[in-house]
Amino acid sequence: MQVGIRLHDTKALPLPQRLAETRAQGFSCAHVALGKVIEDFPINNGTLTPGFAMYLRKLFAANDLDIAVLGCYLNLANPNQKQLEEAIATYKAQIRFASLLGAGVVGTETGTPNEQYAIDPNSRTEEALTTFTRNLDRVVEYAEHMGVIVAIEPVIRHIVYDVHRARKVLDAIQSPNLQIILDPVNLLDKTNIAGYHDVIKEAIDVLGEDVAVVHLKDFAIKDGEVEELAVGQGQMEYDELVRFMKYDKPYIHATLENTVPENAVAAREYIQKLWDEA
């Protein structure tokens, strides 16, 4: 397991110092959302030049950090055709950039069928799934040409709300360049939280072979709802997930979420202790 962190959850510093601090905290990889950590200029398709990619690649390598995920979390089910085409163009630019950057995957969630990317009951329809799959297929086809892996992250509030929907997407597109970011807590809400161990086991059974990256966070129940927390701050037991990573996914990138600079090291040490004991 290579434990990493979302770079925008680390201490806000100029990028070279930020990476040095991330490595000093014991992390070996990062989930990078460029627009959240680059402050000197706006991130847009035109700024993603080969020179910028190679500069970043050297900077991460100098700090012994992998770029586990290049995040591009746009709505591939947007019914506004102009906005959808702009989003697809951005995915292609990020994929092109990732090919030069050496990122593990370009990561994305799975959208909702509205312009606002808001929670929508229509996300659970077959029509929404078909729309998302059709648009994702265009992105994955481009990723194939560029030699890049796209990884989708199932989230219970989005179109791919469970592991069976995720399997449908994988089976429909059938590309080795499409894989999964597994975040077990993102599959939970008040309807299934009591059986969360079964949710994790099912995710491993259904999607395990295609999991490229794991996101790690914790949860607690607050006012009947799932509250997302840093690893070690809640009530989640990680036995199934850690065994899966250790024995089925050697050296997998596993990035922490919901941390702040003050608890990130404790979260890393917590999950690594469980790994050592598994």
C-alpha positions as CSV (number, residue, x, y, z in Angstrom):
1,M,0.0,0.0,0.0
2,Q,1.2,3.4,-0.9
3,V,-0.6,5.9,1.3
4,G,-1.3,9.3,-0.1
5,I,-3.5,12.3,0.5
6,R,-5.6,14.8,-1.5
7,L,-3.0,17.6,-2.1
8,H,-5.6,20.3,-1.5
9,D,-6.1,18.9,2.1
10,T,-2.5,19.6,2.9
11,K,-1.0,22.9,4.3
12,A,-1.5,25.7,1.9
13,L,2.0,26.5,0.7
14,P,3.7,27.3,-2.6
15,L,3.7,24.0,-4.6
16,P,7.4,23.1,-4.1
17,Q,7.1,23.5,-0.4
18,R,3.7,21.9,-0.3
19,L,5.1,18.7,-1.9
20,A,8.1,18.7,0.4
21,E,5.9,19.0,3.4
22,T,3.6,16.2,2.1
23,R,6.6,13.9,1.7
24,A,7.9,14.9,5.1
25,Q,4.6,13.7,6.6
26,G,5.3,10.2,5.3
27,F,3.0,10.2,2.2
28,S,4.2,8.6,-1.0
29,C,1.5,9.7,-3.4
30,A,-1.2,12.4,-3.9
31,H,-4.6,13.0,-5.4
32,V,-4.2,16.2,-7.4
33,A,-6.9,18.6,-8.4
34,L,-4.8,21.2,-10.2
35,G,-7.3,24.1,-9.8
36,K,-7.2,23.6,-6.0
37,V,-3.5,23.7,-5.5
38,I,-2.1,26.0,-8.3
39,E,-2.6,29.6,-7.4
40,D,-0.2,31.5,-9.7
41,F,-2.5,31.2,-12.7
42,P,-5.9,29.8,-13.7
43,I,-6.1,26.2,-14.7
44,N,-7.8,25.8,-18.1
45,N,-7.4,23.6,-21.1
46,G,-5.0,26.1,-22.7
47,T,-2.6,26.2,-19.7
48,L,-2.2,22.4,-19.7
49,T,0.9,22.4,-21.9
50,P,3.6,19.7,-22.2
51,G,6.1,22.1,-20.5
52,F,3.8,22.5,-17.5
53,A,3.3,18.7,-17.3
54,M,7.0,18.0,-17.5
55,Y,7.7,20.7,-14.8
56,L,5.2,19.1,-12.5
57,R,6.5,15.6,-13.2
58,K,10.0,16.6,-12.3
59,L,8.8,18.4,-9.1
60,F,6.8,15.4,-7.9
61,A,9.7,13.1,-8.7
62,A,12.1,15.3,-6.8
63,N,9.9,14.9,-3.7
64,D,9.5,11.1,-4.3
65,L,5.7,11.4,-4.8
66,D,3.5,9.7,-7.3
67,I,0.5,11.4,-8.8
68,A,-2.0,8.7,-8.0
69,V,-5.1,10.5,-9.3
70,L,-5.4,13.6,-11.5
71,G,-8.9,14.7,-10.5
72,C,-11.4,15.9,-13.2
73,Y,-14.8,15.8,-11.5
74,L,-17.2,17.2,-14.1
75,N,-20.7,16.1,-14.9
76,L,-20.9,13.7,-17.8
77,A,-24.6,13.5,-17.6
78,N,-25.2,17.3,-18.0
79,P,-28.4,17.7,-20.2
80,N,-27.0,21.1,-21.5
81,Q,-25.3,20.0,-24.7
82,K,-23.0,23.0,-24.8
83,Q,-21.8,22.5,-21.2
84,L,-21.4,18.8,-21.8
85,E,-19.2,19.3,-24.8
86,E,-17.1,21.8,-22.8
87,A,-16.8,19.2,-20.1
88,I,-15.7,16.5,-22.5
89,A,-13.1,18.8,-24.0
90,T,-11.8,19.4,-20.5
91,Y,-11.6,15.6,-19.9
92,K,-9.6,15.2,-23.1
93,A,-7.2,18.0,-22.1
94,Q,-6.7,16.5,-18.6
95,I,-6.2,13.0,-20.2
96,R,-3.6,14.5,-22.6
97,F,-1.9,16.2,-19.7
98,A,-2.0,13.0,-17.6
99,S,-0.2,11.1,-20.4
100,L,2.8,13.5,-20.0
101,L,2.5,13.9,-16.3
102,G,2.7,10.2,-15.5
103,A,-0.5,10.2,-13.4
104,G,-1.8,6.8,-12.3
105,V,-5.4,7.6,-13.4
106,V,-7.7,10.4,-14.3
107,G,-10.4,10.2,-11.7
108,T,-14.0,11.2,-11.9
109,E,-17.4,10.7,-10.3
110,T,-20.5,9.8,-12.3
111,G,-22.7,12.9,-12.4
112,T,-26.4,13.7,-12.1
113,P,-28.9,14.4,-14.9
114,N,-29.1,18.2,-14.3
115,E,-27.0,21.2,-15.0
116,Q,-26.3,22.0,-11.3
117,Y,-24.7,18.6,-10.5
118,A,-27.3,18.5,-7.7
119,I,-28.8,15.4,-6.0
120,D,-31.6,14.2,-8.3
121,P,-33.9,11.2,-7.9
122,N,-33.7,10.8,-11.7
123,S,-30.1,9.7,-11.2
124,R,-31.4,6.2,-10.4
125,T,-33.1,5.8,-13.8
126,E,-31.8,3.6,-16.6
127,E,-32.0,6.6,-18.9
128,A,-29.5,8.5,-16.7
129,L,-27.2,5.5,-16.7
130,T,-27.4,5.2,-20.4
131,T,-26.6,8.9,-20.9
132,F,-23.6,8.8,-18.6
133,T,-22.3,5.6,-20.1
134,R,-22.5,7.0,-23.6
135,N,-20.7,10.2,-22.7
136,L,-18.1,8.3,-20.6
137,D,-17.4,6.0,-23.6
138,R,-16.3,9.1,-25.6
139,V,-13.9,10.0,-22.9
140,V,-12.5,6.5,-22.5
141,E,-12.0,6.1,-26.2
142,Y,-9.8,9.2,-26.1
143,A,-8.0,7.8,-23.1
144,E,-7.2,4.7,-25.0
145,H,-5.5,6.7,-27.7
146,M,-3.4,8.5,-25.1
147,G,-2.5,5.5,-23.1
148,V,-4.3,6.8,-19.9
149,I,-6.6,5.0,-17.4
150,V,-9.8,6.7,-16.5
151,A,-11.2,5.6,-13.2
152,I,-14.8,6.2,-12.1
153,E,-15.8,6.5,-8.5
154,P,-19.2,5.2,-7.5
155,V,-21.1,7.5,-5.1
156,I,-24.5,6.7,-3.6
157,R,-25.9,10.2,-4.5
158,H,-24.9,10.0,-8.2
159,I,-25.8,8.0,-11.3
160,V,-23.5,5.1,-10.5
161,Y,-24.9,4.7,-7.0
162,D,-23.8,1.2,-6.2
163,V,-21.4,-1.5,-7.4
164,H,-23.8,-3.2,-9.7
165,R,-24.4,0.0,-11.7
166,A,-20.6,0.3,-11.8
167,R,-20.3,-3.2,-13.2
168,K,-22.9,-2.4,-15.8
169,V,-20.8,0.6,-17.0
170,L,-17.6,-1.5,-17.1
171,D,-19.3,-4.3,-19.0
172,A,-20.9,-1.9,-21.5
173,I,-17.7,0.0,-22.4
174,Q,-15.3,-3.0,-22.1
175,S,-12.1,-1.1,-22.1
176,P,-8.9,-1.9,-20.2
177,N,-8.5,1.9,-19.9
178,L,-11.6,2.2,-17.6
179,Q,-11.2,1.2,-14.0
180,I,-12.6,2.0,-10.5
181,I,-11.7,4.2,-7.6
182,L,-13.2,2.4,-4.6
183,D,-14.3,4.7,-1.8
184,P,-16.4,2.4,0.5
185,V,-17.9,5.3,2.5
186,N,-19.2,6.9,-0.7
187,L,-21.4,3.8,-1.1
188,L,-23.1,4.4,2.3
189,D,-26.1,6.3,3.5
190,K,-28.7,5.9,6.2
191,T,-30.4,3.1,4.2
192,N,-27.5,0.7,4.3
193,I,-25.1,1.9,6.9
194,A,-26.1,-0.8,9.4
195,G,-24.8,-3.4,7.0
196,Y,-21.7,-1.5,5.8
197,H,-19.5,-4.6,6.2
198,D,-21.7,-6.4,3.6
199,V,-21.5,-3.3,1.3
200,I,-17.7,-3.4,1.4
201,K,-17.6,-7.2,0.8
202,E,-19.9,-6.8,-2.1
203,A,-17.8,-4.0,-3.6
204,I,-14.8,-6.2,-3.5
205,D,-16.6,-9.2,-4.9
206,V,-18.2,-7.3,-7.8
207,L,-15.5,-4.7,-8.6
208,G,-12.3,-6.0,-7.0
209,E,-10.5,-6.9,-10.2
210,D,-11.0,-3.5,-11.7
211,V,-10.1,-1.4,-8.6
212,A,-7.1,0.9,-9.5
213,V,-7.1,3.2,-6.5
214,V,-8.7,3.3,-3.0
215,H,-9.9,6.3,-1.2
216,L,-9.8,6.1,2.6
217,K,-12.0,7.9,5.1
218,D,-14.1,7.1,8.1
219,F,-17.7,7.8,9.1
220,A,-20.0,8.4,12.1
221,I,-23.8,8.6,12.4
222,K,-25.0,12.1,13.2
223,D,-28.7,12.8,13.4
224,G,-29.4,9.7,11.5
225,E,-27.1,10.7,8.6
226,V,-23.6,9.6,7.6
227,E,-21.0,12.1,8.6
228,E,-17.6,11.7,6.7
229,L,-14.5,11.9,8.8
230,A,-10.7,11.3,8.6
231,V,-9.5,7.7,9.1
232,G,-9.5,6.7,12.8
233,Q,-12.0,9.5,13.8
234,G,-15.2,7.4,13.4
235,Q,-16.6,3.9,13.7
236,M,-15.6,2.2,10.5
237,E,-13.8,-1.1,10.8
238,Y,-11.3,-1.6,7.9
239,D,-10.6,-5.3,8.1
240,E,-12.1,-6.4,4.8
241,L,-10.7,-3.4,2.9
242,V,-7.2,-3.7,4.3
243,R,-7.0,-7.4,3.6
244,F,-8.2,-6.7,0.1
245,M,-5.5,-4.1,-0.5
246,K,-2.8,-6.1,1.2
247,Y,-3.3,-9.4,-0.5
248,D,-5.1,-8.6,-3.8
249,K,-3.7,-5.2,-4.6
250,P,0.0,-5.0,-3.7
251,Y,1.5,-1.4,-3.8
252,I,-1.9,0.1,-4.6
253,H,-2.3,3.9,-4.2
254,A,-4.6,4.6,-1.3
255,T,-5.3,8.2,-0.7
256,L,-6.8,9.8,2.5
257,E,-9.8,12.0,2.4
258,N,-11.5,14.4,4.9
259,T,-8.2,15.1,6.6
260,V,-6.8,18.5,7.8
261,P,-3.1,19.2,8.2
262,E,-3.4,18.6,12.0
263,N,-4.7,15.0,11.7
264,A,-3.3,13.7,8.4
265,V,-0.3,12.0,10.0
266,A,-2.4,10.3,12.6
267,A,-4.8,9.1,9.9
268,R,-1.9,7.7,7.9
269,E,-0.4,6.0,11.0
270,Y,-3.8,4.5,11.9
271,I,-4.3,2.8,8.5
272,Q,-0.7,1.6,8.3
273,K,-0.9,0.0,11.7
274,L,-4.0,-2.0,10.5
275,W,-2.0,-2.9,7.4
276,D,0.9,-4.2,9.4
277,E,-1.4,-6.3,11.6
278,A,-3.5,-7.8,8.7
